[in-house]
Amino acid sequence: MKKIIIFLIFNAVMIVSLQSQSVTNYTCKLDNGITVRMEQCWNHVWVSQAYEALKAGEPSVALSTRTLGELASNSSFKLYSSDKEVKVQGTKPGTYTMKVTSKLTGKPGTLSFDIINVTVKPQSKTTVSVVLYDYQISIDEAAGSQNGQSVFSSKIERYKGNTEQNPTCGVPTLYAPGKHDTPVTPAELKGKNGKIKPGSYDVLLTLGAPGRVQKIWLENFVMKPDVSYAITANLNAGVVEYAGVNRDVKAIHMYPAGTADKQKGAAAPDKTLEVMKCEGVGATAPCPPGTYDVLLNLGSRYEWRKGIVVKTGSRVQVK
């Protein structure tokens, strides 16, 4: 029996930057009014800025964005100083806030956030580079006779086209808007499928292990009568599996790259640094993109596998 335990080291929108930029007001909103909010998920924003000589006619500030997997496109930005918009052509030296908006590629909507401490230097062009990693939310609607009820279902994809088979992963729970203490009892619920009285709800999809869960909130979800809603959350993750010949492997433990070299003495697990753990021979687990040191549990001893690169939409074999 496979057992996957996720140790979450990323809070919602964890920021990494050497230039002291930070991201605020991170908001994901669908055009149908649903606000997507994550708790203890893997979503991540990387920000950096670089400088080059400013050429005649060039704007003083530019934005370069890249997304990992299926998420957003067509990013644009506006520059602000003291809550007032300023032109990017001929911007005076100083520190600014960049307000970024990207078009979602799942259900129509926008992803927006503010980057603070964007610095403009004299006679220089500032290029702000952003890498986005988040879960893509898609909601397919279909009208049909349901005796006046609303029908809902959910599916979790490790990455596009690779469905998570765990039947408990992503089971929907519905709440009255803004009231998350007691869930609403649906008219029918079988696994990830259910029927409920039409209305407005906050829908929760829960992933991970007890005590270390990820929560995907779809707030202000309006469900209409005789309409079916198929919710898909694409984690945009990679998949890690042990593919060696040693049948003594009991589990694989994922750690940030460089952990193995820093550890003194014999290889051993360290729960304070562990990103995630996957137990069982031949077990596989979704994993956020990045570079990891993998610790193999051989029962009586442990062995490191260093520098394992996990990419969105790919399967990585550890041997």
matplotlib code that plots the C-alpha trace (Angstrom):
import matplotlib.pyplot as plt

x = [0.0, 1.4, 1.5, 2.4, 3.1, 3.6, 5.7, 4.9, 7.7, 6.0, 3.4, 0.9, 3.1, 6.5, 8.9, 12.5, 14.6, 18.2, 17.2, 14.8, 11.7, 8.6, 5.1, 1.9, -1.8, -1.5, -5.0, -6.5, -10.0, -12.1, -14.4, -17.4, -16.7, -15.0, -11.9, -9.2, -7.3, -4.6, -3.6, -0.3, 0.0, 3.1, 2.4, 5.5, 6.7, 10.3, 11.3, 14.6, 15.7, 18.6, 20.0, 21.5, 22.3, 19.2, 19.0, 17.3, 13.6, 13.4, 11.2, 13.0, 11.3, 10.4, 8.7, 9.7, 7.4, 7.5, 5.0, 5.7, 3.1, -0.4, -1.3, -1.3, -0.2, -0.2, 1.2, 1.1, 2.1, 1.7, 4.2, 3.3, 4.9, 3.1, -0.1, 0.1, 0.7, 3.8, 4.9, 7.6, 9.1, 11.6, 10.9, 13.0, 15.5, 13.8, 11.9, 8.5, 5.7, 5.0, 1.4, 1.3, -1.8, -1.8, -4.6, -5.4, -5.3, -7.8, -11.2, -11.1, -9.9, -6.9, -3.9, -2.6, 0.0, 2.2, 6.0, 7.4, 11.0, 11.5, 14.5, 15.2, 18.8, 20.0, 20.6, 19.7, 16.9, 15.4, 14.1, 12.0, 11.9, 9.1, 8.6, 5.1, 4.2, 0.6, -2.2, -4.4, -8.2, -10.6, -14.4, -16.4, -20.2, -22.9, -26.6, -29.0, -32.0, -31.0, -34.4, -33.5, -30.4, -26.8, -24.3, -20.6, -17.5, -13.7, -10.5, -6.9, -4.2, -0.6, 0.1, -2.0, -3.2, -1.9, -4.8, -4.2, -5.7, -6.1, -9.9, -9.6, -7.4, -9.5, -12.9, -15.0, -16.6, -19.1, -19.6, -21.9, -19.9, -17.5, -18.7, -16.1, -16.9, -19.6, -19.9, -23.2, -24.7, -25.3, -28.3, -26.0, -22.3, -20.5, -16.7, -15.9, -19.4, -22.4, -25.7, -26.7, -29.4, -28.6, -26.9, -23.6, -20.9, -17.3, -15.9, -12.9, -10.7, -8.4, -5.1, -2.1, -2.0, -3.9, -2.2, -0.3, -3.0, -3.2, -6.4, -7.7, -10.6, -13.1, -14.9, -18.2, -18.9, -22.5, -24.1, -27.2, -30.1, -29.8, -26.1, -23.2, -19.8, -16.7, -13.8, -10.2, -7.2, -3.9, -1.0, 1.5, 3.8, 6.3, 6.2, 9.0, 9.4, 12.0, 13.0, 16.0, 16.5, 17.0, 13.8, 14.8, 13.8, 11.0, 10.6, 12.0, 12.6, 12.8, 15.1, 16.3, 19.4, 22.6, 21.2, 23.3, 26.6, 25.7, 24.8, 27.5, 28.0, 26.0, 23.0, 19.8, 16.4, 15.8, 12.1, 12.9, 14.2, 12.1, 9.9, 8.0, 8.0, 6.7, 6.5, 6.1, 8.1, 7.4, 5.5, 5.2, 4.3, 3.7, 6.3, 6.7, 9.4, 12.9, 16.2, 16.3, 18.6, 16.7, 17.3, 16.5, 15.3, 16.8, 15.4, 18.6, 20.5, 20.0, 21.6, 21.6, 20.9, 22.0, 20.8, 17.6, 15.8, 12.0, 10.2, 6.6, 4.9, 7.6, 8.4, 11.7, 13.1, 15.4, 17.7]
y = [0.0, 3.4, 6.1, 9.7, 12.2, 15.8, 18.1, 21.5, 24.0, 26.6, 29.0, 30.5, 32.6, 32.3, 34.9, 34.4, 37.4, 38.6, 42.2, 42.5, 42.6, 41.2, 40.3, 41.5, 41.5, 38.2, 37.5, 34.9, 35.7, 34.0, 36.0, 34.2, 35.9, 33.0, 33.9, 31.2, 31.1, 28.7, 27.6, 25.8, 25.0, 24.8, 28.0, 30.2, 33.4, 34.1, 37.7, 39.3, 42.5, 43.2, 46.3, 47.3, 50.6, 52.5, 52.9, 55.9, 55.5, 52.5, 52.4, 52.5, 49.4, 46.1, 42.9, 39.3, 36.5, 32.8, 30.2, 26.7, 24.5, 25.6, 28.8, 32.2, 34.3, 37.8, 39.6, 43.4, 45.9, 49.4, 51.3, 53.3, 55.7, 56.7, 55.2, 57.2, 55.7, 56.8, 56.4, 53.7, 55.9, 58.3, 57.1, 59.0, 57.2, 55.8, 52.9, 51.9, 49.4, 47.2, 46.0, 42.9, 41.3, 38.0, 36.3, 32.8, 29.9, 27.7, 29.1, 32.7, 35.2, 37.1, 36.6, 39.8, 40.9, 43.8, 43.8, 46.3, 47.9, 47.9, 50.1, 52.5, 53.7, 56.7, 55.9, 52.3, 50.0, 47.8, 44.4, 42.6, 38.9, 36.8, 33.0, 31.9, 28.5, 27.9, 25.4, 25.9, 25.8, 24.7, 24.5, 23.0, 23.7, 21.7, 22.3, 19.3, 18.1, 17.5, 17.9, 21.5, 20.5, 21.6, 18.9, 19.1, 16.9, 17.3, 16.0, 16.5, 16.3, 16.0, 17.7, 18.1, 14.7, 12.9, 12.3, 11.7, 8.3, 8.7, 8.7, 11.0, 13.6, 16.7, 15.6, 18.8, 20.3, 23.1, 26.0, 29.0, 32.0, 33.3, 30.7, 28.0, 26.5, 24.0, 22.6, 22.5, 19.0, 18.2, 16.4, 13.7, 13.0, 9.9, 10.3, 13.4, 13.7, 15.3, 17.2, 20.3, 23.0, 25.8, 28.8, 30.5, 28.5, 28.5, 25.2, 23.6, 21.0, 19.3, 17.6, 16.1, 14.1, 14.7, 17.5, 18.7, 19.5, 21.8, 23.7, 25.1, 27.5, 28.4, 31.3, 32.8, 29.8, 30.3, 27.0, 27.2, 24.8, 22.0, 22.8, 20.4, 21.8, 19.7, 21.2, 20.3, 21.4, 20.9, 21.0, 21.6, 19.3, 16.7, 13.0, 11.3, 7.5, 5.0, 2.9, 1.1, -2.6, -2.6, -4.1, -3.0, 0.6, 1.5, 5.1, 8.1, 11.4, 14.7, 17.5, 20.8, 20.5, 20.8, 19.0, 15.9, 17.8, 19.8, 16.7, 15.3, 11.6, 8.8, 9.6, 10.0, 11.7, 15.2, 16.0, 19.7, 20.0, 17.3, 18.5, 15.3, 11.6, 8.7, 5.3, 1.9, 0.0, 1.4, 4.4, 7.6, 11.1, 14.5, 17.0, 20.8, 21.7, 22.2, 20.6, 18.1, 15.7, 12.4, 10.1, 6.5, 4.5, 1.0, -0.2, -0.5, 2.3, 5.4, 6.5, 9.9, 10.7, 14.2, 16.9, 15.3, 17.8, 17.8, 19.6, 20.4, 17.8, 15.2, 11.9, 11.6, 8.2, 7.8, 4.8]
z = [0.0, -1.0, 1.5, 0.6, 3.3, 2.3, 4.5, 3.2, 3.3, 1.1, 2.5, 0.1, -2.2, -0.7, -2.1, -3.0, -4.1, -3.7, -4.5, -1.6, -3.8, -2.3, -3.6, -2.0, -2.9, -4.7, -6.1, -8.4, -9.5, -12.2, -14.5, -13.1, -9.7, -8.0, -5.9, -5.8, -2.5, -1.4, 2.1, 2.7, -1.0, -3.2, -5.1, -5.5, -7.0, -7.8, -8.5, -9.6, -11.4, -13.7, -15.3, -18.6, -20.4, -21.4, -25.2, -26.8, -27.1, -24.7, -21.6, -18.3, -17.0, -18.6, -17.3, -18.2, -17.0, -17.2, -15.8, -14.8, -16.5, -17.4, -15.5, -17.1, -20.1, -21.6, -18.5, -18.3, -15.7, -14.4, -12.4, -9.2, -6.9, -3.7, -5.1, -8.3, -11.7, -13.5, -17.1, -17.8, -20.5, -19.0, -15.4, -12.9, -10.7, -7.5, -6.0, -7.4, -7.1, -10.1, -10.4, -12.6, -14.2, -16.1, -18.0, -16.7, -19.1, -17.3, -16.4, -17.8, -15.1, -13.9, -11.6, -10.2, -7.6, -6.7, -6.7, -4.3, -4.3, -8.0, -8.4, -11.4, -11.8, -13.8, -17.5, -16.9, -18.0, -15.2, -16.3, -13.7, -14.2, -12.6, -12.5, -11.5, -10.1, -9.0, -9.5, -12.5, -11.8, -14.6, -14.2, -16.9, -16.9, -18.5, -18.5, -18.1, -16.2, -12.5, -10.9, -10.0, -8.2, -8.8, -9.5, -8.7, -9.1, -8.6, -10.0, -9.1, -11.8, -10.8, -14.1, -17.2, -18.3, -15.3, -12.8, -9.1, -8.3, -4.6, -4.1, -1.0, -2.7, -3.5, -2.2, -2.2, 1.0, 0.7, 3.1, 3.3, 2.0, 4.6, 7.2, 7.4, 10.8, 9.7, 6.2, 4.3, 4.0, 0.3, -1.0, -2.2, -1.9, -3.3, -3.3, -5.3, -6.8, -5.3, -5.6, -3.7, -3.5, -5.9, -4.3, -3.5, -1.7, -0.7, -2.0, -0.4, -2.0, 0.5, -0.5, 1.5, 4.7, 8.0, 9.9, 6.9, 4.4, 1.4, 1.0, -2.3, -1.7, -4.5, -2.8, -4.0, -6.2, -7.6, -8.5, -10.7, -10.9, -13.5, -14.1, -13.5, -12.5, -13.1, -11.1, -12.0, -10.1, -12.0, -9.5, -12.3, -10.5, -11.5, -10.5, -8.5, -8.3, -7.2, -10.2, -8.9, -8.4, -4.6, -3.2, 0.3, -0.4, 2.1, 1.3, -0.5, 1.3, -0.6, 0.7, -0.7, -2.9, -0.9, 2.2, 1.7, 1.6, 4.8, 6.8, 9.0, 9.7, 8.3, 6.0, 8.1, 7.8, 9.2, 9.5, 10.0, 6.5, 4.8, 1.9, 1.4, 1.9, -0.2, 1.3, -0.5, -3.1, -6.5, -5.0, -6.9, -5.6, -7.1, -6.2, -6.9, -9.5, -8.2, -7.4, -4.6, -2.7, -2.3, 0.7, 0.2, 3.2, 2.9, 6.2, 8.2, 6.5, 4.3, 1.0, -0.7, -4.4, -5.0, -7.4, -8.6, -10.9, -10.9, -13.7, -14.2, -16.4, -16.2, -14.4, -12.6, -11.8, -8.7, -8.8]

ax = plt.figure().add_subplot(projection="3d")
ax.plot(x, y, z, "-o")
ax.set_aspect("equal")
plt.show()
